[in-house]
Amino acid sequence: MTALLTDRAAVSLQEAAQIIGISKSGAYNLAQSGNFPCRILKVGGRYIVPTAGLRELLDITATA
C-alpha cells in the first residue's frame, strides 16, 4: 500500500476507498456530497484522489 501512495501522483476513488477502508459506494456518496476526508478532483466523470492527501490523512511520510 505504501508503494502505491509514493509511486503515483493520484489514484482512483475506488482505490482510495480500499486504502482507507470504506466501501466504494460510501466513497462515491462522500465525494458527491463534498465530504470525502481528503482532497479529490473531478476529471470528466471520474474522481481522482491525489496521493499526497491520502498520505496526510493516513499520517504516512513519503520516503522517496
PDB file of N, CA, C, O and CB in Angstrom:
ATOM      1  N   MET A   1       0.824  -1.197   0.000  1.00  0.00           N
ATOM      2  CA  MET A   1       0.000   0.000   0.000  1.00  0.00           C
ATOM      3  C   MET A   1       0.863   1.253   0.000  1.00  0.00           C
ATOM      4  O   MET A   1       0.582   2.192  -0.746  1.00  0.00           O
ATOM      5  CB  MET A   1      -0.935   0.002   1.204  1.00  0.00           C
ATOM      6  N   THR A   2       1.902   1.287   0.817  1.00  0.00           N
ATOM      7  CA  THR A   2       2.746   2.472   0.881  1.00  0.00           C
ATOM      8  C   THR A   2       3.388   2.763  -0.463  1.00  0.00           C
ATOM      9  O   THR A   2       3.522   3.926  -0.844  1.00  0.00           O
ATOM     10  CB  THR A   2       3.818   2.303   1.945  1.00  0.00           C
ATOM     11  N   ALA A   3       3.790   1.721  -1.194  1.00  0.00           N
ATOM     12  CA  ALA A   3       4.382   1.931  -2.514  1.00  0.00           C
ATOM     13  C   ALA A   3       3.383   2.573  -3.456  1.00  0.00           C
ATOM     14  O   ALA A   3       3.745   3.442  -4.248  1.00  0.00           O
ATOM     15  CB  ALA A   3       4.881   0.611  -3.099  1.00  0.00           C
ATOM     16  N   LEU A   4       2.137   2.156  -3.379  1.00  0.00           N
ATOM     17  CA  LEU A   4       1.085   2.745  -4.214  1.00  0.00           C
ATOM     18  C   LEU A   4       0.968   4.237  -3.939  1.00  0.00           C
ATOM     19  O   LEU A   4       0.766   5.025  -4.863  1.00  0.00           O
ATOM     20  CB  LEU A   4      -0.270   2.046  -3.962  1.00  0.00           C
ATOM     21  N   LEU A   5       1.092   4.623  -2.700  1.00  0.00           N
ATOM     22  CA  LEU A   5       0.940   6.030  -2.325  1.00  0.00           C
ATOM     23  C   LEU A   5       2.181   6.861  -2.598  1.00  0.00           C
ATOM     24  O   LEU A   5       2.087   8.087  -2.655  1.00  0.00           O
ATOM     25  CB  LEU A   5       0.589   6.134  -0.873  1.00  0.00           C
ATOM     26  N   THR A   6       3.335   6.240  -2.770  1.00  0.00           N
ATOM     27  CA  THR A   6       4.549   7.014  -3.036  1.00  0.00           C
ATOM     28  C   THR A   6       4.951   6.974  -4.503  1.00  0.00           C
ATOM     29  O   THR A   6       5.649   7.869  -4.977  1.00  0.00           O
ATOM     30  CB  THR A   6       5.689   6.502  -2.185  1.00  0.00           C
ATOM     31  N   ASP A   7       4.520   5.948  -5.225  1.00  0.00           N
ATOM     32  CA  ASP A   7       4.913   5.813  -6.629  1.00  0.00           C
ATOM     33  C   ASP A   7       3.991   6.535  -7.597  1.00  0.00           C
ATOM     34  O   ASP A   7       4.374   6.773  -8.743  1.00  0.00           O
ATOM     35  CB  ASP A   7       4.966   4.369  -6.995  1.00  0.00           C
ATOM     36  N   ARG A   8       2.802   6.887  -7.171  1.00  0.00           N
ATOM     37  CA  ARG A   8       1.826   7.505  -8.064  1.00  0.00           C
ATOM     38  C   ARG A   8       1.363   8.848  -7.515  1.00  0.00           C
ATOM     39  O   ARG A   8       1.290   9.046  -6.302  1.00  0.00           O
ATOM     40  CB  ARG A   8       0.625   6.577  -8.271  1.00  0.00           C
ATOM     41  N   ALA A   9       1.057   9.756  -8.415  1.00  0.00           N
ATOM     42  CA  ALA A   9       0.595  11.087  -8.010  1.00  0.00           C
ATOM     43  C   ALA A   9      -0.866  11.073  -7.594  1.00  0.00           C
ATOM     44  O   ALA A   9      -1.292  11.904  -6.792  1.00  0.00           O
ATOM     45  CB  ALA A   9       0.797  12.085  -9.143  1.00  0.00           C
ATOM     46  N   ALA A  10      -1.643  10.130  -8.135  1.00  0.00           N
ATOM     47  CA  ALA A  10      -3.070  10.064  -7.826  1.00  0.00           C
ATOM     48  C   ALA A  10      -3.573   8.644  -8.019  1.00  0.00           C
ATOM     49  O   ALA A  10      -2.969   7.847  -8.737  1.00  0.00           O
ATOM     50  CB  ALA A  10      -3.872  11.045  -8.707  1.00  0.00           C
ATOM     51  N   VAL A  11      -4.681   8.341  -7.373  1.00  0.00           N
ATOM     52  CA  VAL A  11      -5.335   7.044  -7.521  1.00  0.00           C
ATOM     53  C   VAL A  11      -6.812   7.281  -7.795  1.00  0.00           C
ATOM     54  O   VAL A  11      -7.317   8.389  -7.613  1.00  0.00           O
ATOM     55  CB  VAL A  11      -5.135   6.157  -6.249  1.00  0.00           C
ATOM     56  N   SER A  12      -7.495   6.242  -8.231  1.00  0.00           N
ATOM     57  CA  SER A  12      -8.931   6.357  -8.456  1.00  0.00           C
ATOM     58  C   SER A  12      -9.655   6.425  -7.113  1.00  0.00           C
ATOM     59  O   SER A  12      -9.093   6.088  -6.070  1.00  0.00           O
ATOM     60  CB  SER A  12      -9.454   5.166  -9.301  1.00  0.00           C
ATOM     61  N   LEU A  13     -10.897   6.861  -7.159  1.00  0.00           N
ATOM     62  CA  LEU A  13     -11.688   6.931  -5.926  1.00  0.00           C
ATOM     63  C   LEU A  13     -11.876   5.538  -5.340  1.00  0.00           C
ATOM     64  O   LEU A  13     -11.865   5.369  -4.121  1.00  0.00           O
ATOM     65  CB  LEU A  13     -13.060   7.590  -6.193  1.00  0.00           C
ATOM     66  N   GLN A  14     -12.049   4.546  -6.198  1.00  0.00           N
ATOM     67  CA  GLN A  14     -12.216   3.170  -5.735  1.00  0.00           C
ATOM     68  C   GLN A  14     -10.951   2.687  -5.011  1.00  0.00           C
ATOM     69  O   GLN A  14     -11.050   2.047  -3.963  1.00  0.00           O
ATOM     70  CB  GLN A  14     -12.544   2.237  -6.925  1.00  0.00           C
ATOM     71  N   GLU A  15      -9.771   2.984  -5.554  1.00  0.00           N
ATOM     72  CA  GLU A  15      -8.520   2.602  -4.896  1.00  0.00           C
ATOM     73  C   GLU A  15      -8.378   3.323  -3.560  1.00  0.00           C
ATOM     74  O   GLU A  15      -7.958   2.726  -2.569  1.00  0.00           O
ATOM     75  CB  GLU A  15      -7.311   2.915  -5.801  1.00  0.00           C
ATOM     76  N   ALA A  16      -8.728   4.607  -3.534  1.00  0.00           N
ATOM     77  CA  ALA A  16      -8.651   5.380  -2.288  1.00  0.00           C
ATOM     78  C   ALA A  16      -9.581   4.790  -1.237  1.00  0.00           C
ATOM     79  O   ALA A  16      -9.220   4.707  -0.063  1.00  0.00           O
ATOM     80  CB  ALA A  16      -9.006   6.862  -2.542  1.00  0.00           C
ATOM     81  N   ALA A  17     -10.774   4.380  -1.650  1.00  0.00           N
ATOM     82  CA  ALA A  17     -11.723   3.776  -0.720  1.00  0.00           C
ATOM     83  C   ALA A  17     -11.134   2.512  -0.101  1.00  0.00           C
ATOM     84  O   ALA A  17     -11.238   2.306   1.109  1.00  0.00           O
ATOM     85  CB  ALA A  17     -13.047   3.454  -1.432  1.00  0.00           C
ATOM     86  N   GLN A  18     -10.520   1.670  -0.921  1.00  0.00           N
ATOM     87  CA  GLN A  18      -9.897   0.445  -0.409  1.00  0.00           C
ATOM     88  C   GLN A  18      -8.781   0.768   0.570  1.00  0.00           C
ATOM     89  O   GLN A  18      -8.641   0.110   1.601  1.00  0.00           O
ATOM     90  CB  GLN A  18      -9.353  -0.403  -1.561  1.00  0.00           C
ATOM     91  N   ILE A  19      -7.989   1.778   0.246  1.00  0.00           N
ATOM     92  CA  ILE A  19      -6.851   2.151   1.098  1.00  0.00           C
ATOM     93  C   ILE A  19      -7.314   2.616   2.466  1.00  0.00           C
ATOM     94  O   ILE A  19      -6.710   2.259   3.477  1.00  0.00           O
ATOM     95  CB  ILE A  19      -6.022   3.247   0.433  1.00  0.00           C
ATOM     96  N   ILE A  20      -8.384   3.413   2.512  1.00  0.00           N
ATOM     97  CA  ILE A  20      -8.825   3.938   3.815  1.00  0.00           C
ATOM     98  C   ILE A  20      -9.891   3.066   4.478  1.00  0.00           C
ATOM     99  O   ILE A  20     -10.323   3.352   5.594  1.00  0.00           O
ATOM    100  CB  ILE A  20      -9.365   5.347   3.647  1.00  0.00           C
ATOM    101  N   GLY A  21     -10.315   1.999   3.789  1.00  0.00           N
ATOM    102  CA  GLY A  21     -11.199   1.027   4.418  1.00  0.00           C
ATOM    103  C   GLY A  21     -12.672   1.375   4.398  1.00  0.00           C
ATOM    104  O   GLY A  21     -13.395   1.061   5.343  1.00  0.00           O
ATOM    105  N   ILE A  22     -13.125   2.018   3.337  1.00  0.00           N
ATOM    106  CA  ILE A  22     -14.557   2.279   3.201  1.00  0.00           C
ATOM    107  C   ILE A  22     -15.053   1.650   1.905  1.00  0.00           C
ATOM    108  O   ILE A  22     -14.262   1.316   1.023  1.00  0.00           O
ATOM    109  CB  ILE A  22     -14.855   3.810   3.225  1.00  0.00           C
ATOM    110  N   SER A  23     -16.365   1.493   1.800  1.00  0.00           N
ATOM    111  CA  SER A  23     -16.921   0.872   0.603  1.00  0.00           C
ATOM    112  C   SER A  23     -16.851   1.819  -0.586  1.00  0.00           C
ATOM    113  O   SER A  23     -16.746   3.035  -0.427  1.00  0.00           O
ATOM    114  CB  SER A  23     -18.366   0.443   0.847  1.00  0.00           C
ATOM    115  N   LYS A  24     -16.911   1.244  -1.768  1.00  0.00           N
ATOM    116  CA  LYS A  24     -16.909   2.031  -2.992  1.00  0.00           C
ATOM    117  C   LYS A  24     -18.115   2.963  -3.021  1.00  0.00           C
ATOM    118  O   LYS A  24     -17.978   4.140  -3.356  1.00  0.00           O
ATOM    119  CB  LYS A  24     -16.908   1.113  -4.225  1.00  0.00           C
ATOM    120  N   SER A  25     -19.289   2.455  -2.676  1.00  0.00           N
ATOM    121  CA  SER A  25     -20.490   3.301  -2.689  1.00  0.00           C
ATOM    122  C   SER A  25     -20.406   4.392  -1.634  1.00  0.00           C
ATOM    123  O   SER A  25     -20.854   5.515  -1.860  1.00  0.00           O
ATOM    124  CB  SER A  25     -21.748   2.454  -2.462  1.00  0.00           C
ATOM    125  N   GLY A  26     -19.834   4.067  -0.485  1.00  0.00           N
ATOM    126  CA  GLY A  26     -19.643   5.087   0.550  1.00  0.00           C
ATOM    127  C   GLY A  26     -18.716   6.183   0.090  1.00  0.00           C
ATOM    128  O   GLY A  26     -18.949   7.360   0.365  1.00  0.00           O
ATOM    129  N   ALA A  27     -17.654   5.798  -0.616  1.00  0.00           N
ATOM    130  CA  ALA A  27     -16.700   6.776  -1.138  1.00  0.00           C
ATOM    131  C   ALA A  27     -17.371   7.702  -2.146  1.00  0.00           C
ATOM    132  O   ALA A  27     -17.163   8.915  -2.116  1.00  0.00           O
ATOM    133  CB  ALA A  27     -15.503   6.067  -1.785  1.00  0.00           C
ATOM    134  N   TYR A  28     -18.176   7.131  -3.038  1.00  0.00           N
ATOM    135  CA  TYR A  28     -18.866   7.964  -4.025  1.00  0.00           C
ATOM    136  C   TYR A  28     -19.879   8.888  -3.355  1.00  0.00           C
ATOM    137  O   TYR A  28     -20.026  10.041  -3.761  1.00  0.00           O
ATOM    138  CB  TYR A  28     -19.569   7.085  -5.069  1.00  0.00           C
ATOM    139  N   ASN A  29     -20.575   8.398  -2.338  1.00  0.00           N
ATOM    140  CA  ASN A  29     -21.509   9.257  -1.607  1.00  0.00           C
ATOM    141  C   ASN A  29     -20.786  10.425  -0.948  1.00  0.00           C
ATOM    142  O   ASN A  29     -21.250  11.563  -1.011  1.00  0.00           O
ATOM    143  CB  ASN A  29     -22.262   8.447  -0.550  1.00  0.00           C
ATOM    144  N   LEU A  30     -19.652  10.141  -0.318  1.00  0.00           N
ATOM    145  CA  LEU A  30     -18.870  11.205   0.317  1.00  0.00           C
ATOM    146  C   LEU A  30     -18.333  12.190  -0.722  1.00  0.00           C
ATOM    147  O   LEU A  30     -18.352  13.401  -0.498  1.00  0.00           O
ATOM    148  CB  LEU A  30     -17.707  10.605   1.123  1.00  0.00           C
ATOM    149  N   ALA A  31     -17.862  11.682  -1.843  1.00  0.00           N
ATOM    150  CA  ALA A  31     -17.327  12.551  -2.893  1.00  0.00           C
ATOM    151  C   ALA A  31     -18.422  13.459  -3.452  1.00  0.00           C
ATOM    152  O   ALA A  31     -18.208  14.657  -3.633  1.00  0.00           O
ATOM    153  CB  ALA A  31     -16.704  11.710  -4.026  1.00  0.00           C
ATOM    154  N   GLN A  32     -19.578  12.894  -3.722  1.00  0.00           N
ATOM    155  CA  GLN A  32     -20.672  13.674  -4.300  1.00  0.00           C
ATOM    156  C   GLN A  32     -21.202  14.729  -3.338  1.00  0.00           C
ATOM    157  O   GLN A  32     -21.670  15.785  -3.764  1.00  0.00           O
ATOM    158  CB  GLN A  32     -21.802  12.755  -4.718  1.00  0.00           C
ATOM    159  N   SER A  33     -21.128  14.445  -2.044  1.00  0.00           N
ATOM    160  CA  SER A  33     -21.616  15.417  -1.056  1.00  0.00           C
ATOM    161  C   SER A  33     -20.535  16.410  -0.641  1.00  0.00           C
ATOM    162  O   SER A  33     -20.804  17.336   0.124  1.00  0.00           O
ATOM    163  CB  SER A  33     -22.141  14.693   0.174  1.00  0.00           C
ATOM    164  N   GLY A  34     -19.305  16.220  -1.143  1.00  0.00           N
ATOM    165  CA  GLY A  34     -18.203  17.116  -0.785  1.00  0.00           C
ATOM    166  C   GLY A  34     -17.601  16.821   0.571  1.00  0.00           C
ATOM    167  O   GLY A  34     -16.940  17.680   1.154  1.00  0.00           O
ATOM    168  N   ASN A  35     -17.819  15.609   1.089  1.00  0.00           N
ATOM    169  CA  ASN A  35     -17.342  15.249   2.418  1.00  0.00           C
ATOM    170  C   ASN A  35     -16.292  14.152   2.439  1.00  0.00           C
ATOM    171  O   ASN A  35     -16.052  13.551   3.486  1.00  0.00           O
ATOM    172  CB  ASN A  35     -18.484  14.829   3.246  1.00  0.00           C
ATOM    173  N   PHE A  36     -15.659  13.878   1.300  1.00  0.00           N
ATOM    174  CA  PHE A  36     -14.591  12.883   1.305  1.00  0.00           C
ATOM    175  C   PHE A  36     -13.485  13.400   2.218  1.00  0.00           C
ATOM    176  O   PHE A  36     -13.215  14.602   2.215  1.00  0.00           O
ATOM    177  CB  PHE A  36     -14.051  12.603  -0.150  1.00  0.00           C
ATOM    178  N   PRO A  37     -12.832  12.533   3.002  1.00  0.00           N
ATOM    179  CA  PRO A  37     -11.893  13.003   4.021  1.00  0.00           C
ATOM    180  C   PRO A  37     -10.591  13.623   3.530  1.00  0.00           C
ATOM    181  O   PRO A  37      -9.788  14.085   4.341  1.00  0.00           O
ATOM    182  CB  PRO A  37     -11.560  11.891   4.883  1.00  0.00           C
ATOM    183  N   CYS A  38     -10.367  13.643   2.228  1.00  0.00           N
ATOM    184  CA  CYS A  38      -9.210  14.357   1.693  1.00  0.00           C
ATOM    185  C   CYS A  38      -9.597  14.937   0.329  1.00  0.00           C
ATOM    186  O   CYS A  38     -10.684  14.676  -0.187  1.00  0.00           O
ATOM    187  CB  CYS A  38      -7.957  13.410   1.574  1.00  0.00           C
ATOM    188  N   ARG A  39      -8.704  15.713  -0.229  1.00  0.00           N
ATOM    189  CA  ARG A  39      -8.970  16.404  -1.494  1.00  0.00           C
ATOM    190  C   ARG A  39      -9.201  15.415  -2.634  1.00  0.00           C
ATOM    191  O   ARG A  39      -8.488  14.420  -2.764  1.00  0.00           O
ATOM    192  CB  ARG A  39      -7.807  17.337  -1.844  1.00  0.00           C
ATOM    193  N   ILE A  40     -10.203  15.702  -3.449  1.00  0.00           N
ATOM    194  CA  ILE A  40     -10.455  14.918  -4.652  1.00  0.00           C
ATOM    195  C   ILE A  40     -10.627  15.865  -5.826  1.00  0.00           C
ATOM    196  O   ILE A  40     -10.998  17.027  -5.657  1.00  0.00           O
ATOM    197  CB  ILE A  40     -11.705  14.012  -4.482  1.00  0.00           C
ATOM    198  N   LEU A  41     -10.356  15.359  -7.003  1.00  0.00           N
ATOM    199  CA  LEU A  41     -10.526  16.125  -8.233  1.00  0.00           C
ATOM    200  C   LEU A  41     -11.541  15.394  -9.091  1.00  0.00           C
ATOM    201  O   LEU A  41     -11.529  14.165  -9.161  1.00  0.00           O
ATOM    202  CB  LEU A  41      -9.168  16.312  -8.992  1.00  0.00           C
ATOM    203  N   LYS A  42     -12.414  16.138  -9.742  1.00  0.00           N
ATOM    204  CA  LYS A  42     -13.343  15.526 -10.685  1.00  0.00           C
ATOM    205  C   LYS A  42     -12.843  15.858 -12.083  1.00  0.00           C
ATOM    206  O   LYS A  42     -12.769  17.024 -12.470  1.00  0.00           O
ATOM    207  CB  LYS A  42     -14.824  16.031 -10.464  1.00  0.00           C
ATOM    208  N   VAL A  43     -12.503  14.827 -12.828  1.00  0.00           N
ATOM    209  CA  VAL A  43     -11.973  14.981 -14.176  1.00  0.00           C
ATOM    210  C   VAL A  43     -12.963  14.281 -15.103  1.00  0.00           C
ATOM    211  O   VAL A  43     -13.040  13.053 -15.136  1.00  0.00           O
ATOM    212  CB  VAL A  43     -10.504  14.383 -14.313  1.00  0.00           C
ATOM    213  N   GLY A  44     -13.710  15.072 -15.845  1.00  0.00           N
ATOM    214  CA  GLY A  44     -14.778  14.498 -16.644  1.00  0.00           C
ATOM    215  C   GLY A  44     -15.792  13.869 -15.706  1.00  0.00           C
ATOM    216  O   GLY A  44     -16.320  14.548 -14.826  1.00  0.00           O
ATOM    217  N   GLY A  45     -16.069  12.611 -15.874  1.00  0.00           N
ATOM    218  CA  GLY A  45     -16.984  11.908 -14.981  1.00  0.00           C
ATOM    219  C   GLY A  45     -16.285  11.088 -13.923  1.00  0.00           C
ATOM    220  O   GLY A  45     -16.934  10.327 -13.206  1.00  0.00           O
ATOM    221  N   ARG A  46     -14.945  11.226 -13.804  1.00  0.00           N
ATOM    222  CA  ARG A  46     -14.172  10.426 -12.853  1.00  0.00           C
ATOM    223  C   ARG A  46     -13.697  11.256 -11.677  1.00  0.00           C
ATOM    224  O   ARG A  46     -13.440  12.453 -11.798  1.00  0.00           O
ATOM    225  CB  ARG A  46     -12.982   9.791 -13.542  1.00  0.00           C
ATOM    226  N   TYR A  47     -13.588  10.598 -10.547  1.00  0.00           N
ATOM    227  CA  TYR A  47     -12.977  11.217  -9.375  1.00  0.00           C
ATOM    228  C   TYR A  47     -11.550  10.700  -9.256  1.00  0.00           C
ATOM    229  O   TYR A  47     -11.301   9.499  -9.359  1.00  0.00           O
ATOM    230  CB  TYR A  47     -13.798  10.917  -8.075  1.00  0.00           C
ATOM    231  N   ILE A  48     -10.621  11.617  -9.038  1.00  0.00           N
ATOM    232  CA  ILE A  48      -9.209  11.296  -8.861  1.00  0.00           C
ATOM    233  C   ILE A  48      -8.792  11.805  -7.482  1.00  0.00           C
ATOM    234  O   ILE A  48      -9.151  12.913  -7.085  1.00  0.00           O
ATOM    235  CB  ILE A  48      -8.322  11.931 -10.002  1.00  0.00           C
ATOM    236  N   VAL A  49      -8.038  10.992  -6.766  1.00  0.00           N
ATOM    237  CA  VAL A  49      -7.600  11.354  -5.413  1.00  0.00           C
ATOM    238  C   VAL A  49      -6.080  11.493  -5.406  1.00  0.00           C
ATOM    239  O   VAL A  49      -5.371  10.499  -5.564  1.00  0.00           O
ATOM    240  CB  VAL A  49      -8.065  10.289  -4.364  1.00  0.00           C
ATOM    241  N   PRO A  50      -5.568  12.715  -5.224  1.00  0.00           N
ATOM    242  CA  PRO A  50      -4.112  12.886  -5.122  1.00  0.00           C
ATOM    243  C   PRO A  50      -3.557  12.098  -3.932  1.00  0.00           C
ATOM    244  O   PRO A  50      -4.110  12.153  -2.833  1.00  0.00           O
ATOM    245  CB  PRO A  50      -3.750  14.386  -4.985  1.00  0.00           C
ATOM    246  N   THR A  51      -2.474  11.374  -4.155  1.00  0.00           N
ATOM    247  CA  THR A  51      -1.933  10.546  -3.080  1.00  0.00           C
ATOM    248  C   THR A  51      -1.346  11.372  -1.937  1.00  0.00           C
ATOM    249  O   THR A  51      -1.237  10.878  -0.814  1.00  0.00           O
ATOM    250  CB  THR A  51      -0.873   9.623  -3.633  1.00  0.00           C
ATOM    251  N   ALA A  52      -0.975  12.599  -2.202  1.00  0.00           N
ATOM    252  CA  ALA A  52      -0.449  13.449  -1.114  1.00  0.00           C
ATOM    253  C   ALA A  52      -1.497  13.602  -0.016  1.00  0.00           C
ATOM    254  O   ALA A  52      -1.166  13.543   1.168  1.00  0.00           O
ATOM    255  CB  ALA A  52      -0.031  14.850  -1.657  1.00  0.00           C
ATOM    256  N   GLY A  53      -2.744  13.796  -0.396  1.00  0.00           N
ATOM    257  CA  GLY A  53      -3.818  13.926   0.589  1.00  0.00           C
ATOM    258  C   GLY A  53      -4.074  12.642   1.348  1.00  0.00           C
ATOM    259  O   GLY A  53      -4.362  12.668   2.544  1.00  0.00           O
ATOM    260  N   LEU A  54      -3.971  11.517   0.656  1.00  0.00           N
ATOM    261  CA  LEU A  54      -4.138  10.227   1.336  1.00  0.00           C
ATOM    262  C   LEU A  54      -3.010   9.974   2.328  1.00  0.00           C
ATOM    263  O   LEU A  54      -3.243   9.492   3.436  1.00  0.00           O
ATOM    264  CB  LEU A  54      -4.197   9.088   0.314  1.00  0.00           C
ATOM    265  N   ARG A  55      -1.777  10.306   1.916  1.00  0.00           N
ATOM    266  CA  ARG A  55      -0.642  10.136   2.831  1.00  0.00           C
ATOM    267  C   ARG A  55      -0.832  10.989   4.083  1.00  0.00           C
ATOM    268  O   ARG A  55      -0.564  10.538   5.197  1.00  0.00           O
ATOM    269  CB  ARG A  55       0.683  10.508   2.129  1.00  0.00           C
ATOM    270  N   GLU A  56      -1.293  12.214   3.894  1.00  0.00           N
ATOM    271  CA  GLU A  56      -1.522  13.093   5.039  1.00  0.00           C
ATOM    272  C   GLU A  56      -2.635  12.540   5.932  1.00  0.00           C
ATOM    273  O   GLU A  56      -2.501  12.518   7.155  1.00  0.00           O
ATOM    274  CB  GLU A  56      -1.879  14.515   4.561  1.00  0.00           C
ATOM    275  N   LEU A  57      -3.728  12.094   5.318  1.00  0.00           N
ATOM    276  CA  LEU A  57      -4.853  11.529   6.070  1.00  0.00           C
ATOM    277  C   LEU A  57      -4.407  10.333   6.907  1.00  0.00           C
ATOM    278  O   LEU A  57      -4.809  10.187   8.062  1.00  0.00           O
ATOM    279  CB  LEU A  57      -5.982  11.110   5.113  1.00  0.00           C
ATOM    280  N   LEU A  58      -3.571   9.480   6.314  1.00  0.00           N
ATOM    281  CA  LEU A  58      -3.117   8.272   6.988  1.00  0.00           C
ATOM    282  C   LEU A  58      -1.842   8.467   7.785  1.00  0.00           C
ATOM    283  O   LEU A  58      -1.325   7.518   8.376  1.00  0.00           O
ATOM    284  CB  LEU A  58      -2.910   7.190   5.991  1.00  0.00           C
ATOM    285  N   ASP A  59      -1.330   9.691   7.806  1.00  0.00           N
ATOM    286  CA  ASP A  59      -0.104  10.027   8.534  1.00  0.00           C
ATOM    287  C   ASP A  59       1.074   9.165   8.073  1.00  0.00           C
ATOM    288  O   ASP A  59       1.816   8.604   8.880  1.00  0.00           O
ATOM    289  CB  ASP A  59      -0.319   9.855  10.042  1.00  0.00           C
ATOM    290  N   ILE A  60       1.218   9.080   6.737  1.00  0.00           N
ATOM    291  CA  ILE A  60       2.323   8.335   6.138  1.00  0.00           C
ATOM    292  C   ILE A  60       3.304   9.339   5.554  1.00  0.00           C
ATOM    293  O   ILE A  60       2.924  10.199   4.760  1.00  0.00           O
ATOM    294  CB  ILE A  60       1.815   7.335   5.041  1.00  0.00           C
ATOM    295  N   THR A  61       4.551   9.230   5.944  1.00  0.00           N
ATOM    296  CA  THR A  61       5.590  10.108   5.426  1.00  0.00           C
ATOM    297  C   THR A  61       6.180   9.476   4.175  1.00  0.00           C
ATOM    298  O   THR A  61       6.599   8.319   4.190  1.00  0.00           O
ATOM    299  CB  THR A  61       6.691  10.369   6.491  1.00  0.00           C
ATOM    300  N   ALA A  62       6.208  10.242   3.101  1.00  0.00           N
ATOM    301  CA  ALA A  62       6.784   9.752   1.840  1.00  0.00           C
ATOM    302  C   ALA A  62       8.289   9.626   1.997  1.00  0.00           C
ATOM    303  O   ALA A  62       8.941  10.513   2.549  1.00  0.00           O
ATOM    304  CB  ALA A  62       6.435  10.701   0.651  1.00  0.00           C
ATOM    305  N   THR A  63       8.834   8.526   1.513  1.00  0.00           N
ATOM    306  CA  THR A  63      10.281   8.314   1.589  1.00  0.00           C
ATOM    307  C   THR A  63      10.797   8.035   0.181  1.00  0.00           C
ATOM    308  O   THR A  63      11.122   6.901  -0.171  1.00  0.00           O
ATOM    309  CB  THR A  63      10.638   7.134   2.565  1.00  0.00           C
ATOM    310  N   ALA A  64      10.862   9.092  -0.605  1.00  0.00           N
ATOM    311  CA  ALA A  64      11.335   8.897  -1.985  1.00  0.00           C
ATOM    312  C   ALA A  64      12.505   9.790  -2.252  1.00  0.00           C
ATOM    313  O   ALA A  64      13.052   9.779  -3.355  1.00  0.00           O
ATOM    314  CB  ALA A  64      10.223   9.169  -3.004  1.00  0.00           C
TER     315      ALA A  64
END
